Amino acid sequence: LTPDVFDRAMTASGEKIGQISKETPIKVDEQMQQVLLDRVQQAQKFETADVAKIVGNYTDELWKSAGADGVIPGESFRKINSKIGRQIRSTGNGDLKNALYELQQDLHDALEKTIASPERLAELQDARYRYAMGKIIEPLVAKAKGGDISPAALMGALTSDGGKKSMMARGKGGDIGDLARIGQAFLKEP
């Protein structure tokens, strides 16, 4: 998997996610209001003050973008979602990373709930899956010589933290988990 192939794949997935997000206005109904309120209250109750403040700031930004009609324009949603994603990737604070990840999952659930077309929903889910798998193997692509990723390195990436280990142990690593298991069983380093 060479860097140029990886770049094209990640760009295509990211653009598809952005395109679908941009074209899908999100209605802030009672259920979504309650989810966001619960997320803020949970952060205030169980997280540090700085984490609670950041979660609250993102929630405020979502409320403000909804406007009087209670609908978050797709472009505003896309921008906020991207901002949260960048902060998740860049922060060294594990509590903040987890709190923002949970908030982002709530937003993704709201987006998926809003999409009426089963085909469009399947496109979004596929693009999100591909992007997530790409983020897992990104460090391996950066280190790979000639595009070759070792089976041991792939398995290492898929078991690099407790959550990933749990997914693999339970057989929920998906296609990339199956590939890592096959590589471990049949492909040995030269």
Salt bridges, closest charged atoms under 4 A:
ASP4 OD2 - ARG8 NH1 3.64
GLU23 OE2 - ARG120 NE 2.76
ASP29 OD2 - LYS113 NZ 3.07
GLU61 OE2 - LYS83 NZ 3.00
GLU75 OE2 - ARG78 NH2 2.62
GLU102 OE1 - ARG39 NH1 2.99
ASP106 OD2 - ARG39 NE 2.76
GLU112 OE2 - ARG128 NH1 2.66
GLU123 OE1 - LYS16 NZ 3.08
GLU123 OE1 - ARG120 NH1 2.78
ASP126 OD2 - ARG130 NE 2.91
GLU138 OE1 - LYS135 NZ 2.88
